[in-house]
Amino acid sequence: MRLGIRLQLLFALGALLMLAFVPLFFAVASLTRATMGGVRASSARAIGRAIAGHVAAARVNRSAPELALLLDAQLGPDGASAIGVYDAAGALVDRAGEPEVTAALPASVEAGAEVLRSARTARGGAILVIVPEHAGAPSTTPRAGAPPTTPRAGAAQVGSVAVLVQTDPSTVPAAPLVRIVALYTGVMALGLLVFAYIAMTRLVVRPVDALSRAAHRVAGGARDLEVPQAGARELAELGASLALMTGRLRADEESLRAKIAEVERYAADLKSAQERLVRSERLASVGRLSAGLAHEIGNPIAAILGLQELLLAGGLTPAEERDFVERMKRETERIHRILRDLLDFARPAAGGPGEAGEAGEEPSGAVADAVDDVVSLVAPQRAFRGVDLARDVAPDVPPVPLSHGRLVQVLLNLLLNAADAVPRAGGRVALRASRGADGAARIEVEDNGPGIAEAVRDTLFEPFITTKQVGEGTGLGLAVCRGLVEAAGGSIGVERGEGGGARFVVLLPAVGSREG
């Protein structure tokens, strides 16, 4: 789960406060301990000098037992920890305090020298103060912090007094002050975090959330972006910019919708024009077929009329009459079959290129069935008399995504063009269908005519391009064929045949391969 901007900023601010306050806390704590230690050391020096001076004065006026009681009275946690008394030669003659502390007292001192130095006891650090005694010295002790008193000239030295005052950090009351500093630092950091949380919520997070909700409403279909008025100036400007951008996007969307509608209208008009072009080319093919069937139908009709006249004249045996009637029936069936094939081809289309095409017809067609139908259509034509029409269909040719009627129209146009190109005597037209290496259907219509000139080969499938004489063609047949084939996802092209003629190649994908 990703953290929000509020928590991320709080974590960043918390890390920054830790970087700022933690070193500051340790610095303040160290400075506090050092300051308290210095104060404690100064106090220890003053206490040591005072006790040493007091003991030196009392040593002159009191007996040994009284002096021992005085030494014990000077000991305490806030005073001296150990006291030693030395004679004029500097040797230790008496001491007071616990044994582990008094062990830090020197066994001898330098006579007549005042010493102030650090020492180490079993309880920690301490300060050792040694004050020499002189006969006739004043009984008053020097003021705390004052320099050592210089004895009067001629005063005889009677000994020295050494005082140990503890300065261990455990005796310095710095911990409460450090805890107060830590509490203050923690409270300040927590207060800053709470203040930052509230400020970011009111100034940043709430306006951003409101802006996000408004953007979601726009994404859900709202027409305008409601910009929140609260928040910082930058957020208000961002909201205004987003509102302006939303308005422009809406305007662009409306413009795009209008353009899409216009393109769809143009596409529908283009599709309608293409349908009319396909129908017109189909009717042209029907006309060419009808013209070619005139002689084919005329001969059977003439034969039927002659047989009818013989029957009407009479004088025929029943066997002869039956033979004439059977001949008339065969000729009539021949005419019926020719007209039926023509009418099946001329049936009006119901769909666009590549669709069902004929009423009730599937959107895919078998190549073998289309080849059989187109051969039956062109076989009676006068243009194919004397032309060797070869048919070769492989058994594994897949069905193609082009309706049966559309496929027949494409093949019929190619065969009629081939019949016009081959010579009347010795003409050969081959219609072949096979399965290509990529699984597509490959259909070839090859003739032994003069072929296609190089000058028109690249533009042969453009509208109004024809190689026939003026008045013999419109130049739309091959353009319609290309439109039908390409609408089904295929391609059509022309190449030079083996005998120098033209070979038209139609490649159509197998049914189901266009979706893959």
N, C-alpha and C positions, 0 to 999 in steps of 0.2 A: 504494500500500500504506500503510495506517495504522500508525503507530508504536504500540508498546505503552506502558503506563503507566511502565514502568521506564526506557525510553529517553527518554520525554518528560520525566520528572523529572530524569534525568541531564542532558539538554540545558538544562533550566531552571536546575539547580544550577550547571552549567558557565558559563552566561551570568551568573549571580549572582556566581560567583567571579571572573570576568573584570571585572565592574563593581567588585568590591571590591579585587582585587589589582593590577590594571593601574595605576589611579591611585596606589595605595600604592607600587608599585614605582617609578614615575616620581618620586613625592615623595621617597622614600628616596634614589634616585639623585641627584636635585638637591641634597638636603640633604648628601649625602656629598661631592659635588663642591664645594659651597660651603664645607663644613667643611675639606676638604683644601686648598682655595684659601686660606682664612683662615690655616691653619697654615703654608702655604707663604709667604704674605705676611709673617707674623710672623718666620719663619726668615730670609726675605730681608732684613728690616730689621736683624735681629741680625748676619747675616753682613756686610751692608754697613757697619755701624758698626765691627765688629771689623776688617775689612780696611782701612777708612779710617784708623782709629786706628793700626794697625800700620804702614801706609805712611807716615803722618805722623811717627811716631817714627823709622822707618828713614831718612827723608829727611834728618834732621839728622845722622846718623852715617855714612852711606854716600855713595859717589861716584855719579855719574850712571850709569855702566855697571852698577854693582851694583844701583842702584835699578831700572833697566830689567829686570834679571834677576829681581828680587823681584816686580816688577809681573807679569811673565809667569808666575811661579810661583803667583800668587794666582788665576789664571784656571782655570776648570774647569766641567764640567757641573753639579756640585753647589755651586759657589761663584759667584764673580763672572764676569760675561760680558764686562765692559769696565771699565777703570779710567782715570781722567783726573786729572792733576796740574795745579794752578793756582798762579800766583804770588800775591804779596801784593795785587796790583791786581785779581785775579780772572780773569786771562787764562790760557788753556790753554797749558801749556808741554810736556806730554808725555801720552801715552796708550798703552794696551795693549789688545789684543783684535782681533777680526776687524773689517774695515772696515765691513760692513753693520750691525754692532752698535755700534761706536764712533761711528757717525754720529749716534746718538741722544744722545751726550754734549753738554751745552751748550758753546758756544764761550767763554762767560764766566760767572762766578758772582758773586754778591754777596759782597764781602769780609767775613769775620767772621761770616757767618750759616750756621747748620746747617739743612739742607733735607732733607726726607723726602717724596717725592711719587712718583706713578705716572708711568710713561713707556711709550713704544711703540717697539719696535724692529722690524727686519725679521723677527725670529723670533717676535714676539708681545708680550704684555704683560711689563712689568718694573717694578722699583722702583728709583728713583734716590735714593741717599743721599750727601749732601755734608757733609763734616766739615771745619771750619776747623782750621789748624795754628797753634800759638803757640810761641814760643821758650821753652824751659824746660818744655815740657809733658811730663808723665810718659810714659814709653815703654810703659806697660801699656795695654792696650785695655779699654774698659768692658765690664762683664759683659753678656752677651746679654739683651736685654729691659730693661736698666737705663736710666734717663733720661740724656740727654746730659751729659757732664762739663763743668762750668763752669770756664773757665781762671782761673788765679790772677790776682789784680789786679797789673797792671804787666807782664804777659807780652806780648811783642811778637808780632804776627801775621806769619808767614812765608809763608802760602799756604793752599790748601784741597785736599782730595782728594775726588773723586766716584767712586762705585762703582755699577755697574748689575748687578742680580741678576734673572734671568729668573723670572717667575711665570706663564708660559703654562700653560693647563690640560693641554697635552700632556706637560708635565713633572711634573704632579701624578699620582702613582700611585693614581688613584681607580678605574680600570677593573676591576682584580681584585676589589675590594670590591663594585662594582656587579654583576659577574658572580656573585659568591657570593650576593648578595641575590636575583638573578633565579633562580639555581638553587634556592635555598631556597623561593622563592615557587612555582616550578613543581612542585617535589617535594611541597610541602604541598597544592597544588590537586589534583594527581594522586592523592595519598593520600586526600584527602577524597572525590574522585569514586569511587575504588575502594571505600572504606568505605561510601559511600552506596549503591553498586551492590549490595554484599553485603547490607547491612542491608535495603534494599528488597526484594531477592530473598527473603530469609528471612522478613521480617515482613509483606510486603504481597503480592508477586507470587505466591509459592507458595500461600499460603492462598486468594487469589482464583482462581488456576488450579484448585485442588482444588474450590473452590465451583462454578466454571463447569462442570467435568467432572461433578460431582454433579447440577447442573441439567440437563445434556444427558442424563444417564442417566434422570432423571425424565421428560424430554420423550420419551425413547425407550420409556417404559412402566414404568420402575421405580416401585414403590409408595411408597418413602420417600426422603427427601433425606438423604444421609450428610454431616453437617456436619464439616468439618475442625477439629481441636482446636488446631492450631498457629496462630500469628499474634497480632496485637494484640487487645486486648479488644473494640475496635469491630468488627473483622472477625468475632470469635466471636459477638458479639451479632447482627450481620447474618446470619450463618449460622443462628443459632437462629430469628431472625425468618422467614427464608426457609423453614426446615423447618416452622415453625408454619403459614405461609401455604400450603405444599405440602399439609400435612395437611388444612387447611380446604378447599383446592381439590379434593382427592380426595373429601372428604366431600360437597362440593357436586356433584361430578361423579356420584357414586353416586346422590345425591338426584335429580339431573337425569335420569339414566338411568332411574330408577324412574318419574319423572313422564312421560318420553317413552314408556316401555312402557305406562303407564296410558293416555296419550292415544292411542297406537296401538290399544290394546284398545278404547277408547271409539269410535275412528274405525271400527274393524272392526265393532263392534256397530251403529253408526249406518249404515254402508254396508249391513249385512245387513238392518237395519230398512227402509232405503230400497228395497232390492231386493224385500223382501216387499210394501212399499207399491206399488211399480211392478207387481209380479205381480198383486196384488189388484185394482188399477185396470185392468190388462189383462183379467183375468177378468171384471170388471164390464163392460168394453166388449164382451167376447165374449158375455156374457149379453144385453146390449142388442141386439147384432147377431142373436143367436139368436132373441130374441123378435120382432124385426122380420122374420125370415125364415120364421116359422111360416106365415103366409098365402102367402108367395111359393112355398114348397115344397108347401103343401097343395093348391093348385090343380093343379099338374102331376100330383101323385099321384092326385087325383080323376079327372083326364082319363085317366091310364094305366089306372086300375081300370075306367072305363067302356069303354075300347077293349078291354081284356081280356075283359070280359063279352060284348061283341059277337063277338069271335073265338071264344069258347067256345060261343056260341049256334049258330054255323055258318050255312050258307046264303049265305056271301059268295063273291064271285068271287075268283080269285087276285089280280087287280089291286087289289081292295078290301082283301084281307088284307095285301098288301104295303104299301099306303098306311097302314093302321092300324099296322103294325109300324114303319114309318118315323116316324110321329108319336110312337109310344111311345119310340123311340130318341131323338128330338129332346128330348122332355120329360125323359127320363132324363139326357141329357147336360147339360141346363139345371140339373137338380138337382145333378148331380155337380160342375158348375163352381161353383155357389153354395157348396156344402159344402167344396169344395177351397179356395176363397178364404178361407172362415172358418177352416178348419183351418190354413192357412198363417199366418194372423195369430195364431191361438191357440197356435202352437208354443211350448214353454217357452223362456225366455231363458237364455242361457249366460253372459252377462257383465253388468257394471255399466253404469250410464249413461255414454253416450259411448264405450263399448268395442264389441267386436264384436257383442254383443247376441245374435244368433242363432248357433246352432251352425254353424260353417264360414263365417260371414258376415264380410265385411271391416269394419274399424272406420270406414269412410267410406261415404257413400251418395250416389247421384245423386238430385237433387231431382225430376227428371222421372219417374224410375221409381217413386219413392214416391208422387207425385201420381197416376200411372196406377193403382197398386195400391189406393190408398185410394178413388179414384172407383169402381173395380170393386166394392169392398166395400160402399159406401153406396148404390150405384145400385139394388140390389134391395130396399132397406129401405122399409117402409111409410111411415116418416117423411118420405121424400123423394118420395113420390108427389104430384104436383102442385107440386113445388118445382123452380124453374129453377136447375139446378146448372151454372154457367159455369166453364170451365177455361181458364186462359191461362198458359202456361209459356214464357218466353223461351228461345231456343236457347243463350244464353251463360251460363246459370246454372251457377256452379262447383259441384263436389262439396263436400260439407260433412263435418266430422269427427264425424258422428253416424251410427250404423249404420242400415241400411235399415229394420229392424224398429222401432227407436226412433223414427225419423222418421215412419213410418207411424202409430205409436201416437199421436204428438203431433197429426198432422194429422187422424186419425180422431176424436180427442176434440174438437178444435175444430169439425169438420164436424157431429158429432152434436149438440153444444151449439147450433150455428147452426140446425140443423133443428128443434130444440125451440123456438127463439126466434121463427122466422118464422111468419107465418100459413099455414094449410093451403091457402088459395087465394091465388095471387099471390105466394107466397114466392119470394125470390131469394137464392141463395148463390153467391158468387164465390170461386174459389180461384185466386190469382195467384202466380207466382214470377218473380223478375227478379234482375238483378245490380245491387247498390248502387253508389254512387259510390266507396266505399272498397274495392270488389272483393268484398264479402261477399254472401251469398245473402239475399234479402229475400222472405219468404213471407207473403202476406196472405190471411186468411179473413174475408170481409165479408158481412154479411147485411142485410136490410131490416126487421129486427125492431124492438122498442121501444128497443134500446140498453141501456147499462149505467148504472145510477143513480150519481150523483156520490157518494152516501154509501158505496158499496161499491167504487168504482173503485180506490182506493188499497190496499185489502186484498183485492182480488179473487183474487190468486194465493196467499193464505195458506191453510193447511189448514182444512177445515171451513167455508169461506166459500162460499155458494151463493146464486144468485138464483132457484132453482126452488122449487116448493112442497114442503112437508114430505113426505118419503117418496119424492120423485122424484130426489133426488141426494144424494151423500155429501159434496160439497164438497172432494174430493181430486183430481179430474181435472185441474184447472188447476194445482194445486200440484205434481202429478207432472210435468206438462208443463214447468213452470218448472225443476224439478230436472234433467230430462233436457237441456233446452236450455242451462242455465247450466253443467252439467257438461261440455258440448262447447265452452264458451267463448263462447256466444251470449247473447241476451237475448230476452225475450218481453214484450209490452206490449199495451195496448188503447187505442184512440182512437175518436172519433166518426166514423162513416161518412158518406158523402155524402148518403145518404137518411135520415139520422137513426138508423141502426142502429149495430151495433158492428163495429169492424174490429180484428181481432187481428193483430198484426205480429210475426213471428218473424225475428230476425236471426241468422244463423249465419256464422262466418268460413269462408273457403275453406280447403280442405285445404292444409296447409303454412304458412298465415299465422299460426297459433297458435305455431309454433316460432319464427317471425321476430319 
